Amino acid sequence: MRNFLLPLLLLAPPAAAQTIYVTNERGNSVTVIDGKSLQPTATWAVGARPRGVLLSRDGRFLYVCASNENAVEVVDRATGKVVAQLPSGENPETFALSPDGRLLFASNERDATVTAIDVEKRSVAFQVVVGVEPEGMAVSPDGRFAVSTSETDHALHWIDIASQKLVGQTPVDERPRHAEFTADGRELWASAEIGGTVQVVDTVTRKVTATIRFDVPGVAADKVLPVGIRFTPDQKLALVALGRADHVAIIDRATRKVTAMVPVGRRVWHLAITPDGTRAFAANGLGDTVSVIDIAAAKVIATIPAGRAPWGVAIAP
């Protein structure tokens, strides 16, 4: 595969003073990384089996899915201490915030529900039964819908937030793991781990309009397990973590074409992109590391040690 990004700027501009947070699924911890030095600066203890991680809208707190605690933990960024536990269902994996930051939607793998948590009241606002083994969560930019990915049902489940009801399903490829809305809300991209694809869904018709496949040189097809998806701030590129293929794919959103494959660490699971769109930080679950990707150059520029089994990544400006 030709790498169309290499002719672009090979030297990225100096990184802003960002902080990167990485959940360590088997380490029961969060690794804190300085975005300028690209060095870990702290390790915070959290609940058992932390996976999904998000920044609160006001930037004060970190939300962490403590899956084996059946709760979402609230971590004070100033102290690194867990200051509250938000109620969830059984085994929450990932979550998504409403645009106003008032509701946190958590997928509960074991009881096949999505819990809407009132962040301010720290209580359950409502709960909706969805498909079996819900994993990924996304909330539309207009705040109308929450979408969960059902690994067993091979479907996306659409929740109308105002009515608090399930209003639709979209069949997708096998074992969907992550869903991500585009900034304009017109598309929802969903990864299928066992299907080996990313599918683009029209949010008006709720139907799949495109399927993107991945050919990783030298890697068997059954190792290509797409999970995390993130868009660059300008919405021109999508980056996809390909699991045990140990690569991150860079996709031109307009053409749906893979423009580069970036070798990273072992079993890359989730990733996050800096606000300026120059770098991505990818969690390598079997390598206990984080790969730093220069997006324009389509190459890894640093590898940072993390805790045991890095899973999720969040970036604070």
N, C-alpha and C positions, 0 to 999 in steps of 0.2 A: 504493500500500500504506500502510495506517495504521501509524504508529509507536507501538506500545503501550508502549514504554519511556520515552518522553519525559516522561510525568507523574511518573516517579520522581525521586529526588534528582538534581538537576542539578549539584550541587557535590559532587564526590567528596571523601572524607576525605584528609588529607595522606598522601602516599605514604611507604611504609617505605623504609629505606635498602637498596634492592635494586640488584643489578648485572645488566645485560642484556648478553648476548653475541650478536653477529650475524655469521654467516659470509658472506663476500663471494666468491661463486663465481668471478668474473673478476678479483678483486683479490688472490687468494691471501692473504687476511688475515681477521682477526676484529676487528670494531669493538666496543669496550667502552664501555658507556653507563651513566652514573650515574642510578639510578632516581629520585632526588630532584630533581636539577637538570634532568634530561632533556637532558643534554649528553654528547657523546662525550668520553671521557677518555683513550683510548689506542687504538692500532691495533697488533695483534700479527701478525707474519708467520707464516704456516703453509704447509703443503704445497699443491701445485697443485690447483685446483678444489675448494675446501672446500664441502661441502654440509651434510649432517646434523651436528647438534651436540647434545651432552648433557652434563649435570653428573654427576660421579661421586656415588655414594650418600653418601660422607663429605664432599662439597663441596670437596675439595682440588683436584680436577682437572677439566679440560674435555676431553671426547672430541670429536674432529673427524674427519669422514669426508673424508680427502684423496683424492678420487676418482682423480685422475691419478697418484697415488703408489701406488695399490693397497694402501692402508694406512689404519688408524685412528690418528690422532696423539693423544698424551696431552700436554695443555698444563697446566703448573703455573700455577694461578690467582694465586699470590703473585708470580711473576716474569714471566708471559706467555711463557715459553719452552717450546718443544717438548722434552719430556724422554724420550719413548719413542715408538716406532711399533709398533702392534699388527698382527699379520699378518691379512690379509683375502684375499678373492678379487679378481678383476679388477673395477675400477671400482665400489667401494662407494659407495652413495648415501645410505642412511639406516641407522639402527640402533635397537636397543631394549635396555635393561638388564633382567636378571632382577630380581625383587623384592629379593633379597639382595645384588645388585650384583656377584656373582661372575662371571656370564657376560654377554657383550656379543654380541648377534646382529646381524650386518651383512648387508645385502642386496647381492649382487654382480651388477650389471646385465649385464656381458658374459659371464660364465660360468654364468649361471642357477643360482646356488647361494646358500645362506645359510650363513655361517660363524659358528659359536659360538666365541667367543674367551674363554679363561680369563684374566681381567683380572689376577689376582695373578701367575700364571706368565708372562703375556704370550706365550701360545702358543695354537695352535688346539686346541680341545677336541674338536670334530667338525665335519663339514660335510655338508650335505644338499642334494641336487639338487631344485630346485623348478620353478616355471614360467618361461617365457621373459621376460626383462627384469624381474626382481624389483626393486621400488622401495621401497614402504613396509614398515616392520617394526613389530610390536607384540608384547608379551609379556603374557599374562594375569596379572591381579593375584595369582592363586594360584601362579604360577610353573610351571604344567603345560604350557602351550602357547606356541609362538612362531608368529606368522602373518606371511606375506609377501604382498605384492600383486604379481601378475604382469600387467604392462601389456599384453603381447601376447596372453596366454591369456585375459585378462578374467576372472581368477579369484583367489580367496584360497587360499593353501596353508597347511595346518595341520601343524605339526611337534610331535610328542610329545617333550618335552625329555628325559624319563627314558629312553625307548627310543631316542632320537636318530633317529627315523624320521618320514617323511611319512605322515600318517594320514588326510588328507581334503582335499577341495577344495570351494569354494563358488563357483559361477558368479555374477558380478556384472556391472554395466554396463561399457561400453567404457573401457578404459585406466584401471584403478584405480591411484591414486597414493599414498594414505595410509590407514592403519587405526589406530583408536583404541578401546581397551577402556573401558567405563565402570568406575567404581571398584569396583562390586560384581561385575564380571566377567560379568554376565548378557547384556550386549550388546556387539557390536563394530560400530562405525560405519566405513564405508569410502567414500572419495570416488572418483568416476569422472570423470576429467578430460574425456574426449571424450563420455562419456555425459551429462555435465552434471548429475550427481545425487550425492546422498549416500544410501547404503543402510544400513539397520539389520539386523544379522544376530543371530539368536538363537544364543547360544554352545552351547546344549545340542543343538539340532537342526542347527546350522550352516546354516540356511536364512535367506534374506532375508525379513523380516517387514514392512518398510516402505521406501518409496522417496520421498525428499524432492527436489523440483525447485525451481528458482530462477527467478523472474521479476524481472529487474533493470530498472527503468524507464529507457528510453532506450538500453538496451544490447542489441545483437543476440544471439540465443540462442547463436550459435557462439563468442561471446566469453566465455561463462560456463563457466569451466574450474575446477571445484572441486579443491583440492589439500589444504592443511593443515586439520586439525580439532583443536580443543581444547575440553575441558569446563571450566566454572567449578568451583572447589573444592566448591561445594555440589551439583554435578551437575545443576543445574536448567536450565542453558543450554549450548548448543554454539555455538561460533564457527567459521565456515568461510571460508577464504580462497578467493575466486572467480577467481583468476588474472587474465586479461586483461579481465575485467569491471570490474576496479579497485574492487571492493567487498568488504567482509566481511559475511557474513550472520550474524544472530543468530537462533538457533532455540530454541524452547521444547522441551526434551527430552520432556516428558510428552505433549504434543499433537502433536509433530513439525511444528509450524507455524513458518514464518519470521515473526518479530515485528518485525524491523528490518533495513534494509540501510544499511551505513555506507560512504560514499565514502572511499576511501583513495588511495594512490599507484598508480603504473603497475605492472601485473602483480604483484599481491600473491600470494605463494607460500606462505609458512608464517608461523606466529604462535605466541606464547606468552602465558600469562595469569599475572598476579602471584598469589602465594600467598593474598592477601586477596580475590581475585576482583574487584577494582575496575577493573583496567586490562588491556588487551591491547596487545602490541607486535607489529606486523605488518611483515614484510619486503617491500619493494616492489622487485622485481627489475629493472625497467626504469626506475625512478626514482632508484635509488641512495639511497634514503631508508628510514626506519622511521616508520610511523604509530603514534601513541599513541592508543588508543581508551579513552574513558571508557565502560565497559560499561553502566552504569545510564542514562546520558544518550544512549547510542548515537550518539556523535559523536567525531570526531578532535579532540584538545585540543592536540596538538603534532606537528610533523614534524621528525625528526632526521636529519641527514646521516649516511650510512654510506659504505662502500667501493663498489667496482664490483660490481653485480649481487648485492645481498643475497639470501640464500637461506633459511637456517635461523635460529631464535631459541631461546635458552635463558636462563632467569632464575635467578639465585642469590639466596636470601633475604638 
